[in-house]
Amino acid sequence: MERVLRSVGVSAAVVLLASAAVAAGPPSGPLKKCPVDSVISGTVCMDKYEASVWRVDPIMNASLVKKIRQGKATLADLTAAGATPLGTAGDDYAPCADSGQNCADIFAVSLPGVTPAAYATWFQAQQACKNSRKRLPSNAEWQAAVAGTPDPGPDNGTTNCNTASTFVVATTGSRSSCVSTDGAFDMVGNLYEWVADWVPRSTACGSWSAGVSPTGDSQCLGGAATTGEPGALLRGGYFSLGTDAGPLTVFGTGQPSASGPAIGFRCAR
């Protein structure tokens, strides 16, 4: 580096140093504060709740969009502005396409006491997070944030993680004991959650060894497919997976274009 600086002169050296600082990224120390809709997990602000998705006109409702992006929007704010909840009873994201095109008016919001959005493809989830000035968490970030969430035994239907329902998605935060050490709710059961990572699409499933996870959380990360779309990782399990759901549950069988009543997501900053 010193030889390079000598050869290009002082002005260029300043540019090089500035570029190096940008490449290095933000400081890696712990965060001091996150928006109220999220919790601190290491250096990440992880949404406290699975995402609800709302259709909001970004021009007519610019003040609401600003609140969403600041993590300050409430259910009352959304209702008063006439925002439309999406993905609660079917795939109603159109004109936002499965590919993530034409999605400028959908926003992911972390709220308690609402039905989280399902039926979103990975691409739609990514766009909803992006429009809210967030992103899908990485697999590693999700794994760090889920720590401390109880690994399911029987589901008592009230406080435990929602893992033994039949097509019943619990409202966000209503399962009071299904919370991680960091304070994130419903990371086990309720809805599978997309994370950012893609893998070769998996075709074989199993479970973690008893030495790692006594309840045998499911994993599908073997026998990679050689044709078709790649896989995008889904975490945590869903409302009917029973004891196969858990903090180590991971599926790589889902194509990023997949969607359904058991697939949701949460965002991070």
Buried (B, 14 or more C-beta within 10 A) or exposed (E): EEEEBEEEEEEEBEEBEEEEEEEEEEEEEEBEEBBEBBBBBBEBBBBBBBBBBBBBBBEEBEEBBEBBBEBEBBBEBBEEBEBEBBBBEEBBBEEBBBEBEEBBBBBBBBBBEBBBBBBBBBBBBBBBBBBBBBBBBBBEBBBBBBEEBBBBEEBEEEEBBBBBBEEEBBBBBBBEEBBBEBBBBBBBBBBBBBBBBBBEBBBEBEBBEEEEBEBBBBBBBEEBBEEEEEBBBBBBBBBBBBBBBBBBBBBBBBBBBBBBBBBBBBBBB
